[in-house]
Amino acid sequence: AREAGATGIGLFRSEFLFLNRSDLPGEDEQFESYRQVVSAMEGMPVTIRTLDLGADKVLAGVGQSALNPALGLRAIRYCLAEPQIFQAQLRALLRASNHGTIRLLIPMLAHAHEIDQTLVAIAQAKAALDERGLAYDRNIAVGGMIEIPAAALSLGYFLRKLDFLSIGTNDLIQYTLAIDRSDDAVAHLYDPQHPAVLQLIAQTIAAGIKAGKAVAVCGEMAGDLAATRLLLGMGLREFSMHPAQLLSVKSEVRAIAARIMRSHDPRTRKRLLQRLNPRSD
């Protein structure tokens, strides 16, 4: 990420520490993994998503009996149902926050009570570290993923309770259009440019700007050159993508800036600037 010119890590998928193994990683093993990443970024923010297990990512030995795993016990639902696993991860993340800038990102939030229960769980993890005399960032930022339409339509509570938002476009598109993009029979209907999808993304970005909260976009759309100008025009300023996509997206942004600088018509410059800087109201 640093070699590619990133200014931080927008999405660290912590569940990969749990997959392809027969046992669960303990608190110390997780802490060391998070600490190494944070230290390597040398002060730049690292956004670590808590366990997003379920759907296509299943722990060894854990049965998947749901008829539709994508709509079942996954992500934050799983973590709240397995408090011992969740607490071990939260303690490891908090401990690693003493070695750099970590932002906690909670996936698949849809209900107010899930936000409340998550914040209580974080407070419990902090209290456990206090009892052990271990240091951590007491003001660690906690954000939520907007990847369910219900979340995008309930932003008021999210913005009151959380420090930042991250739009997970892959799942947001899937749930909005009721399309599994891995299903060849309907994959052609998976459309990031669908008006309903764009409306949910735009209103989330606008609400974050109005509330003074950072909003990022992660998922394939963030690294899609065809969507760069559109997302910039919506007000997005934090793109999370694969490192290999950074250079091309940055080049596109520079091209927009160069076009503004080359223009000798003040009306054209004003129109282009307005396109990149939407009003927050």
C-alpha positions in Angstrom: 0.0 0.0 0.0 2.8 2.4 0.8 4.7 1.6 -2.3 1.6 2.3 -4.4 1.2 5.8 -2.7 -1.7 5.1 -0.4 -2.3 7.4 2.5 -3.6 4.7 4.7 -5.4 1.3 4.6 -9.2 1.7 4.0 -10.1 -1.9 4.6 -8.2 -4.6 6.5 -10.2 -7.8 6.2 -9.5 -9.4 9.6 -11.5 -12.6 8.9 -8.6 -13.9 6.8 -6.8 -14.5 10.0 -9.5 -17.0 10.9 -9.9 -18.9 7.6 -8.1 -21.9 6.2 -7.2 -23.2 9.7 -8.6 -25.8 12.2 -8.3 -23.5 15.2 -9.2 -20.0 16.2 -6.5 -17.3 16.5 -6.0 -16.2 20.0 -5.9 -12.6 21.3 -2.1 -12.5 21.3 -1.8 -13.8 17.7 -4.4 -11.3 16.5 -2.7 -8.5 18.3 0.7 -9.3 16.7 -0.9 -9.3 13.2 -2.6 -6.0 13.7 0.5 -4.5 15.4 2.7 -5.4 12.4 0.3 -3.7 9.9 -0.1 -0.6 12.0 3.6 -0.3 12.6 4.4 -0.8 8.9 2.1 2.1 8.0 4.1 4.5 10.2 1.3 6.6 11.6 -1.1 6.5 8.6 -4.6 5.3 9.5 -5.4 1.6 9.3 -9.1 0.8 9.1 -9.7 -2.7 10.4 -13.0 -4.4 9.8 -14.1 -6.7 12.5 -15.0 -10.3 11.6 -17.1 -10.5 8.5 -17.7 -14.3 8.7 -20.6 -16.0 7.1 -22.0 -16.1 3.6 -19.0 -17.4 1.5 -16.5 -17.1 4.4 -17.0 -19.9 6.9 -14.9 -21.1 9.9 -13.7 -24.7 9.7 -15.9 -27.0 11.7 -18.8 -24.4 11.8 -21.8 -25.7 9.9 -23.7 -23.5 7.5 -27.3 -24.5 7.7 -29.0 -21.3 6.5 -31.0 -21.6 3.3 -29.5 -18.2 2.2 -26.2 -17.6 4.0 -25.9 -14.0 2.7 -29.0 -13.2 4.6 -28.2 -15.3 7.7 -25.9 -15.1 10.7 -22.9 -13.2 9.4 -20.6 -10.3 10.2 -21.7 -8.3 13.2 -24.7 -10.6 13.8 -22.2 -13.5 14.2 -19.9 -11.5 16.4 -22.7 -10.4 18.8 -23.9 -14.1 18.9 -20.3 -15.2 19.8 -19.2 -12.7 22.4 -16.1 -14.6 23.4 -14.7 -14.5 19.9 -15.7 -10.9 19.5 -14.2 -9.8 22.8 -10.9 -11.5 22.0 -10.7 -9.6 18.7 -11.7 -6.3 20.2 -9.0 -6.6 22.9 -6.4 -7.4 20.3 -7.4 -4.5 18.1 -7.4 -2.1 21.1 -4.0 -3.2 22.2 -2.7 -2.7 18.7 -4.1 0.8 18.6 -1.4 1.8 21.1 1.2 1.3 18.3 -0.5 3.5 15.6 -3.7 4.8 14.3 -6.5 2.2 14.1 -10.1 2.8 13.1 -12.6 0.1 13.9 -15.0 -0.7 11.2 -18.2 -2.7 11.9 -19.7 -4.7 9.0 -23.3 -5.4 8.1 -25.0 -3.0 10.6 -28.7 -2.5 10.0 -30.4 -1.9 13.4 -29.9 0.7 16.1 -29.6 -2.1 18.7 -26.7 -3.6 16.8 -24.8 -0.3 17.0 -25.6 0.0 20.7 -24.6 -3.6 21.5 -21.4 -3.1 19.6 -20.5 0.0 21.5 -21.2 -1.8 24.8 -18.9 -4.7 23.6 -16.1 -2.2 22.9 -16.6 -0.6 26.3 -16.3 -4.1 27.9 -13.1 -4.8 26.0 -11.6 -1.5 27.2 -12.6 -2.3 30.8 -10.9 -5.7 30.5 -7.7 -4.0 29.3 -7.9 -1.4 32.0 -8.0 -4.3 34.6 -4.9 -5.7 33.0 -3.1 -2.4 32.9 -2.7 -2.5 29.1 -2.5 0.7 27.1 -4.7 1.5 24.1 -6.1 4.4 22.2 -9.0 5.6 24.4 -10.4 7.7 21.6 -10.2 5.0 18.9 -12.6 5.8 16.1 -15.5 3.5 15.5 -17.3 3.4 12.1 -20.0 1.5 10.4 -20.3 -0.1 7.0 -23.2 1.0 4.9 -23.8 -2.1 2.8 -27.5 -2.8 3.5 -30.2 -0.5 2.1 -31.8 -0.3 5.6 -28.5 1.3 6.9 -28.4 3.8 4.0 -32.0 4.8 4.8 -31.3 5.1 8.6 -28.2 7.3 8.5 -29.3 9.7 11.3 -28.7 7.2 14.1 -25.5 5.9 12.4 -24.1 9.5 12.2 -25.0 10.3 15.8 -23.4 7.2 17.3 -20.4 6.5 15.0 -17.3 8.4 14.0 -17.2 7.6 10.3 -18.9 5.6 7.6 -17.6 3.3 4.8 -19.9 2.3 1.9 -19.4 -1.3 1.0 -20.6 -1.1 -2.6 -20.3 -4.8 -3.4 -22.9 -5.9 -0.9 -24.9 -2.7 -1.2 -25.5 -3.4 -4.9 -26.2 -7.1 -4.2 -28.8 -6.4 -1.5 -30.4 -3.4 -3.3 -30.9 -5.3 -6.6 -31.4 -8.8 -5.0 -28.7 -10.2 -7.3 -25.9 -12.6 -6.5 -23.1 -11.5 -8.8 -21.5 -14.9 -8.5 -24.6 -16.5 -10.0 -23.9 -16.6 -13.8 -27.7 -16.7 -14.5 -28.2 -13.2 -13.1 -24.7 -11.7 -12.9 -25.4 -9.5 -16.0 -28.0 -7.7 -13.9 -25.5 -6.6 -11.3 -25.3 -2.9 -12.1 -23.3 -0.3 -10.0 -24.9 2.4 -12.1 -28.5 1.5 -11.2 -30.4 4.6 -10.2 -31.3 3.1 -6.8 -27.7 2.2 -6.0 -26.4 5.7 -7.0 -29.1 7.3 -4.9 -28.2 5.4 -1.8 -24.5 6.1 -2.3 -25.1 9.8 -3.0 -27.3 10.4 0.0 -24.9 8.6 2.3 -22.0 10.8 1.2 -24.1 13.9 1.4 -25.3 13.0 4.9 -21.8 12.4 6.1 -20.6 15.8 4.7 -23.5 17.6 6.4 -22.7 15.9 9.7 -19.0 16.5 9.4 -18.2 12.8 9.4 -15.8 11.1 7.0 -17.2 8.8 4.4 -15.2 6.3 2.4 -16.2 3.9 -0.4 -14.7 0.5 -0.5 -15.4 -2.4 -2.9 -14.8 -2.6 -6.6 -16.6 0.6 -7.4 -14.0 2.7 -5.6 -11.3 1.4 -8.0 -13.4 1.6 -11.1 -12.1 4.4 -13.3 -15.5 4.9 -14.9 -17.0 5.8 -11.5 -14.1 8.1 -10.3 -15.6 11.4 -11.6 -19.1 10.4 -10.5 -18.0 9.6 -6.9 -15.9 12.8 -6.8 -18.9 14.8 -8.0 -21.0 13.2 -5.2 -18.4 14.6 -2.7 -16.4 11.5 -2.0 -12.8 12.2 -0.9 -11.8 8.8 0.6 -11.4 5.9 -1.8 -10.5 2.4 -0.6 -9.2 0.1 -3.3 -6.7 -2.6 -4.3 -3.2 -1.0 -4.4 -2.8 -2.0 -8.0 -5.7 0.4 -8.9 -4.3 3.5 -7.1 -2.1 4.8 -9.8 -4.9 4.8 -12.5 -7.4 6.4 -10.2 -5.0 9.1 -9.1 -4.1 9.8 -12.7 -7.8 10.3 -13.5 -8.2 12.7 -10.6 -5.1 14.6 -11.8 -6.6 14.8 -15.3 -9.7 16.4 -13.9 -7.6 19.0 -12.0 -5.5 19.6 -15.1 -8.6 20.3 -17.2 -9.7 22.9 -14.6 -6.3 24.5 -14.7 -6.2 24.6 -18.5 -9.5 26.3 -18.8 -9.4 30.0 -19.5 -13.2 30.4 -19.2 -14.2 31.3 -15.7 -17.7 29.9 -16.2 -16.2 26.5 -17.2 -13.8 26.5 -14.2 -16.7 27.3 -11.9 -18.9 24.6 -13.4 -16.1 22.0 -13.0 -15.3 23.0 -9.5 -19.0 22.8 -8.5 -19.1 19.3 -9.9 -16.2 18.3 -7.6 -17.4 20.2 -4.6 -21.1 19.6 -4.0 -23.0 21.7 -1.4 -23.4 20.0 1.9 -27.0 21.3 2.3 
